[in-house]
Amino acid sequence: MKNIHLILGLVWSIIASNFNAQSQVITTNLVAKMDVIPTFSLWDGNKTLLMGYTKFIGSKIDLPSPILEYYEGDSVNLNMRNFSQSAPHTIHLHGLDVNQENDGVPHLSFEIPHDSTGTYSFVAPHPGTYLYHCHVVSPLHVQAGMYGLLIVRPADKSKTTWSGGYAYDKEYAWLASEIDTFWHQYQRIHDLSAGTTPILDYKPQYFLLNGKSENQLESESITSSINKTVFLRLANIGNYGNTFVFPSATKTRIISSDGRPLPSIDFSDTLTILPGERYEVLLSSEVLLNDSISVSYFNLNTQIVENIQSIPITITQVNSISTIESTGMKIIPNPASSAFRITFNASMPDDSEITVYNSSGQKVYARIISDQTSLNINTLSWGRGLYFITLNSGGQFTHQKVMLK
Ligand SMILES: [Cu+2]
């Protein structure tokens, strides 16, 4: 009898330990909403109406909808409250191997009518980049804005792409889409009958990455430092194809496609992503860089590129980007033409050093300074472009950029 208790106790402790390792239950609440007045700002100052998911009932609808983030093995209860006044909505978990009941495809799963709440339950699968979107009249509801990224990270919470995968230093996620404002008009967003009209004539005027374009894309910039690894998640939820072009210096490695690791690393400067697809890439540069990653939006019927957006990428010499913002020195004027002056916040201690690099990482200027509060630098022979200035003051590094025009 004693032995049976011992065995039962042992079995229970094994069950309990497995249970503890995998049973993190996560509850996420989303509200499905539709705008009554246009509040989403486009790059040119125009505003448009959206349908979308928000975290709170009072939140403004943003594009894309919030990123849902989980760790592998999490038991997720995703609650969705429909507060959109008219149309029913669902959440389709695109790329996740969830059962049909929780898949958010109407008629196979369930729809959530206005002022009702439904729950999608699933276990977070293999670490990767996934999408979620509404599956009710999906061409219209997705175009209206009902989409977002779902990210699964390794259970051990390490900064690796998946268990036993690639280590990285920084992570970014970019979701591409388009807006045709015709499909965002009030009567189309709010009229239920519009839901039965397919999108026949789709002519987007706005080509987006994380809901932004043109000058708004500054906020999506990638900043990293030499020999550090950037993990970039890419996804396309638009109706156009996307071709990303990376600077060759970033030695872009394509490591996964649609949530599955690729059997071998593909080094490539270009990557085409079709609607619904996701890719994951690693970027790492051995040289300083001030460049951009471009994304072309091409019409799937004509294959014609209708728009190109570019997102800045800056690779600096330092490990910590925060020091870039350091105000230990000022550059006047900036942009400069034939000369500029550096002024220091305090008199520099002896043996401080100013070094200037061009955007290819070559040193173009170096000078030891001592007990100085400013320094004039002649740039007549340097050529146009961006230069990186490093101040080494007793082992403390400060960085600034100067543009020569
Ligand atoms: Cu919907």
Residues whose N, C-alpha, C, O or C-beta is under 5 A from the ligand:
A	BS01	CU	P88 H89 T90 C134 V136 H141 M146
